[in-house]
């Protein structure tokens, strides 16, 4: 069995290699253990279209499209394609679509011809249940027929990507933000904090802001428009150190810093109200007309639920991960706000944030590191033991899920 290696390299698939898949709500990151970054990144999109008069499809079952195949069909506009997201809020919402997506990733993306030899490391949200993972195991073993599977939570792997096994994992993703204390590799679940005021909400707020200030993107297709809004968010939006002052102050940015060029070469100006407003939702949910704890309060709440003996280690090792953690000014603002609300008071310098420059892929990178260790096979569930005791499958999942 062969897979394409990075660049132009091609080599035999080694059973010691692990396929690492991070099932994110925005994108699905895929690669091989031991590599530095994901080899493939897929949008979380599935397209379906009806197939009529197909002898191989007597029931007229809709054909599913993914990845580059889906993008090509959308661009050519030759088929009426219905789009859906098989992963919602960090959880597989449509298992039937997702199992074909995984098959597409393995066979078309990684070009693996014999799935029976595949060892998988599946990265999942820490708050998803083991019963849910048991349903996924059925897909991997009964439908895809893979060799072995290990389910790992993203919070632990984000921490592991920095070389730590204990600390506070702060993952700011597309659909969910989570704050999870980790001790010796295991999440302390009673101290888990999570919020849906995350990347998708900020993007929607920014889209509304652009409309409010009469910046129209209607001339572009929906796909182009979403790409533009996301790019403005990632390149032009900051976290304010003092929100009220900065959003109402004069624009001190240079002409180049405030200018954003659209694909049609039109230049729009990003004002302080656009630059700072949407990202402020992480610190004040009222920006979105919602209620909920701010990110600093979530962090403090999580730490305070842990034993006193562990708190100093958590405060000293707060690891940021996920694409929404990439906002400029985030760490400084977190330190300032946490200092103001931390029980008993604390110095700003006590709160040490670890923020790798590739932290948008931190969970996948941690999975790649774990998959390259010799301990993987002792942790993973293999097909033989999964099939030997049909009635004990749930117990096996419970024992081998981290």
N, C-alpha and C positions, 0 to 999 in steps of 0.2 A: 504494500500500500504506500502511495506517495502523497506527499503534501508539498505545496509550494512554500519554500522558505523565503524570508525577507530578501528584498532585492531580486537577484536572478538565481539565487541558490535553489537547488532542489535536492532532496535527500529522502531516503527511506524513513517512513514513520517508525519511530522507536516506541515500543510499548512502555518504556520508562517515561516517555514524554506524556504530559498531561495537557488536554485541551481545557483552557480556562475560559469560562463564559460568565460575564457579568451582565445579568438581565436588568438593565436600567429602564426607567420609565421613559426617558428621552432617547437614549441610544443603548445599543447592545454591543458591549466590547468583547472581542474574541481574539485569542492568540494561543501560543504554546508556552508551557512552563519554562522558566529560565530566560525568556525574552524580556527586554526592558520595558516595552510598551505594547499595547494591543496591536495586533497585526491588521485586524479588520474592525471597522466601526459601522454598525448598521443603524439607520433610523428605525425607531419602534413603529413601523407602519406595515400593514398588510393590505394588499389590494385584491379584490375578488371581482371576477367577471364571468358572466354566463357563457357556457360553451354549448352550442346547439349542433345537433346532427353529428355527434362524434361517436364512432363505433366503439371506441375504447372507453366511452363515458356514457353508457346507456341511460343513466339516471339524471343526466344533465347537471351533475354536481358542479358548482362554481369552481373555476380554477383560481388558485391562490398565487399571488406574485409577491416577491420580496426583493430587497436590495436593489442592485443595478437593473435587474429585469423590470422591477416596478417603476423605477425612475425613467427608464427608456420608454415604457408604455405611456406614462403620464406626459412626457415631453412630446411624443409623436401624436398623442390625442386620437389614436385610431380605435381605441376600445373605451367602452363605458365602464370605468373602474370605480368600485365602491371601496373607499378607504376606511380602515379601522385601526385601532391600537390594541394589540393583543395583551399588552402589559399596562395596567393602570394602578396608580398609587403604590408602585413598588411590588405589585403582585400580578401573577398571570391571570388575566381576566377571561381569555378564550384559549383553553387548553388545546382544542382541536386545531386552531390556526397555529398556535405556538409550536406544536410538535412538528408540523410541516416546515415551520420557520427554522427550527433547530436542524432538521434534516437538510434543508437548503444551506445553512451555514456550514455544516460539516462536509457535505458532498460537493457543493458548488463553490463555497467560499474557501475552505481549506483543502478541497479536492481530495478528500479521504474516500477511498473506494471500498474499504472493508470496515464498516462501523462496529463489527464484533470485536475489533481490537482496540477500540477507543476507550481511554480512561478520561473521565470528565471531572472537573472541579466546577461546581455550580455555585455562583455567588448570589446570595439572597438577602432580603431585608431581615434585620435581627428580630423584628416584631412578627414575622410570619410564623405560623404554627407548624409543629411537626406533622400534624395531620395533613396540612397543605403540602408539605414536602413529600409525604408518602404518595400523594396523587401524582406528583412530578416523577417520583421514582418509577411508578408504573409505566409512564411514557418512555423513560430512558431504557428500562430493561425489557419491557414487553413489546414496545413499538420500534424503538431504534436498535434494540438488542446490543447495547454497548457492554464493554467488559467490566467497568467499575464506575462508581459515582461517589463523590464526596460533596456534601452540602456544607458550605461555610457562610457565616454571616459577614456582611460587608463591613460592619463596625470593627470587628477584630482584625480583619485583613487590612483596613486602612491604617490601623495602629501598627500592624506588623510591617507595613511597607516602609516605615521609618526606622525599623530595627527595634521597636519597643514591644513588650508583651503586656505591660501594665500602663494605664493612663486613661485619659478621657478622650473618647473618640467622638468628634463633632463632624457629622456628615451633613453637608448642605447640598441636597440634590435637586432634581427637577420637580418631583412631586412631593417629597417628604424631607424634612429636616429631622435628624435624630441626634440626641446626646446620650451617649452610653458609656458608663464607667466600665473599664476592662481590668480584670485582675488575673495575671498569669494566663492570659489568653481567653478567659471566660467572661462573657458579659454579665454584669450585675443587673438582672432584669427588673428588680423592684425599683431601681433608680433610673430606669429608662424615661427619657422625655422625647416627645416627638410633636411635630407641627406640620400642617399642610401649607403654611405660609412660606413657600419655597420658590424655586426657580420659575415654575410655570406661572405662579401668581404674580411674580415681579414682572415677567414678560408681558402678561395681560395688562398690568397697570401701566407699563411703559407704552403699550399700544394705545391705551386710552389717553395718556398724556399727549402723545403726538397728535391725536385727533383734536384734543382740547386746544392745542396751540396751532391748529390749522395746518399741520404738516400731513398732507394726504399721500398715501401710498396706493391709492385705488388703481392707478395705471398699471400696477404690477400684478402678476398672477398670485394666487394665495400662497403658493410655495415660495416664490420670490419675496413676498411681503414678510412672511414669517422669518425667512433668513435675514432680511434687513433688520427687522426689529431685534432679533437675537444678537446680531452683530453690533448694533448700536449699544445694546445692553452690555456686551462684553468689552467693548472698546471705549465707550464714551461715558458710562455711568460709574459714579464713585459712591463710597460711603462717606457722608459728611461727618466731620469731627464735632461740629456744632450745627445741627440741622437748621434750626430756626434762623440763625445768623447767616449761614451760607446760602440758603435758598432765597433769602430776601436781599442779599448783598449785590453789589455791582459785579458784573462778570469780569473776573481778573484773568481769565484764560486768554491766550493769544488767539489771533484769527485762525491759525492752523489748528490749535487745540479745540476750538469750538466748532470747526467746520467738518461736516460729514458728507462725503460724495456718494450719491446714489448710483446704481448701475447705469442710469441714463445720463450720467455726468452732471445732473443737477446737484447743487450744493445746498444743504440745509444747515441751519445753525442750532446747536444744542445749547439751550439756556440753562442756568442753574436750576430752575424749576424742573426741567426735564432730567438733568444730570443726576440730581440727588433724590428726587421724590420717590420713585418706584423702589429703589434699594432700601429706603428708610423703613419699608415694611418689616424688615428683619428686626428692627428695634422698636417699632410702634405699629401694631396691627391696625390702629385706627386709620392709617393711610389708605387701607383697603376697605374701610368701613366694616371691619371685623373686630372680634375680641380674641384675646389669647395672650399667653406669656410672650414677652420679648425673648430674643435669643440669649442675651445676658442673663435674664431671669431663669430660663431653662437650664443654663449651665450651672448657676448657683443652686437651683433646686436639686439637680442631679447629684452634685457633690455633697450637699447637706444630707442626702438620704443614705450616704455611705458611712461606714464606721470612721470614727475620728482618726484612727491610726492610718487610714488609707488616704485621707483627704489631701495631705501635703503632696503625696506622690501624684495624685490626679491634677492638682493645681500646677505642678511643675512639668507635667507632660500632657498638654492639651493639644491633640492632633486634629488639624483641619483637613477635611477631604471633600470631594465633590465639586462640580463646576460652579455652583453658587458661592463657593468659598473664595473665588478668584477676584472678587471686587477689591479694587484699590482702597486702602483706608480701613479695611475690615478689622484687622488685628488691633490697631491703635484704638479704634472706637470700642471694641470689646473690652480691652484693658481698662479704659476710662470708666465705662458704664458698670463693669463688674465691681470695680473698686468702690463705687458709690453705694452699691446694694449688698455687698458681702457682709454677712453677720459678724459683728465684732470689729469690722474694719480690716483693711489689708493694704500693703504697699502695691503700687502698680507693677513693680518689677517682680513681684511674687508670681504673677500669672504668666507662665511661659507657654507660648503657642509655637507648635511645630508645624510649619507650612512649607512642604516641598513644592517646587515650582511646577511639578507634574501632578499636583494633587487632584486634579479633575479625574485622573485615572487611578487614584490611590488604592481603591479596593481591588481593581484588577492587578495592579503591580504586586500587592500583597499576596494575591492568589498565585501569581506567577512564581513568587519566591517560595511559597509553601509547596507548590506542586513540584518544585525542583529538589525538595528534600526527600531523603530516603524514607521518612516516616509516612509519606503519603499513603502507600499501599496498606499500612497497618491501620490507618484511619478510615479509608474508603470502604464502601460496601461493594463487594464483587458479585458478579452475576450468579456464581455457583451457590454462595451462601444465601443469596436472595431467593433462589428457586428451591433450595433444599427444604425450607420450612415455610410453606405457603401461609399457614395460619400465624406464623410469628413475624411476618414482614413488618407490622407496625412496631413491634418491640425492637426489631433490628434498627429501624429508622430512628427510634427514640434514643437508642444507645449510641448511634454513629452520626448524630446531627449536632453541629457545633454552632 
